[in-house]
Amino acid sequence: MTIREQIEASEAKTLHAAACLSCDTAMTRREKDEAPCTFRTAFQRDRDRILHSNAFRRLKRKTQVFLSPVGDHYRTRLTHTLEVAQIARTIARAMSLNEDLTEAIALGHDLGHSPFGHAGESVLNSICPHGYKHYLQSVRVVDYIEKNGEGLNLTYAVRNGIACHTNAIADTLEGNIVRVADKIAYINHDIEDAVRAGLLKHEELPQDALLVLGQNKSERITTMVAGVVEHGTDSIEMVPPIQKAHDILHAFMYENVYHNPTAKHEEAKAKLLLEKLYGYFRDNPERLPEDYRRIAEKMDVDRAVCDYISGMSDGYAVDLYSELFIPKFWK
């Protein structure tokens, strides 16, 4: 037996009956057939392809909540993604589900996020006739954009989990773990970042929720993870008391942080910047990079422009805007 076959045999013996196995041909099918790897399962290969992709590296310069924060300790899309992957793997391991599939989905779930966070997503959705949702764009990234337009040729289970990570039910329990882990990660790290930024004081957090979940980040994550594991595999969610406390905390964060004018005061500028870039490349498609000109030829200009802009990091978008629209002084 190859090492891959040994791993697959071990999964069949040790994982939960409802786990997605790496030998499941329906879940591991790819758009293009490939010979199996000697050492890695299909989901391990997907994880590695995502980890080595250009889109994954760009996450380090994409906004999570705070636009271009000054300081090394605020979350970016990359650090958020790593925290989601850690939480998701902990849940999968505790429930005897497929950790490799869970990790691959988690690492790929935000690859399609636009620059400037949800502000960027909102403006692209409003001006692109195709609409724009970051979870669907993440699938476009792995299918059509990475590797100079060849795509990563990922398995069905990973692509499905990425597409469903925001508000849909995935076809695997592992995909649904990532959806819950995403919520656990962002509400807790956003509290920490908001306190660091001076938008919140810990004592302002709703105490009825903290009495259930815990007084610090570690306690809250542990409680929420335990709530998912306790709920079992019939559906991936937290047990009701913990879910209720999470929802109270989530509503508080929306009112006091996510819509806080201090955190969002630069959003109008970011939206204007993306609108200007979009209009420029829609009117001048010949200025698009070659990969995106090919998308324009195969599909249409709006699709290509949206793909190009959504892939930009925050800093790249600002630099490109300056190059195109800000006059340069003679030296």
Order of alpha helices (4+ residues) and beta strands (2+ residues): alpha-alpha-alpha-alpha-alpha-alpha-alpha-alpha-alpha-alpha-alpha-alpha-alpha-alpha-alpha-alpha-alpha
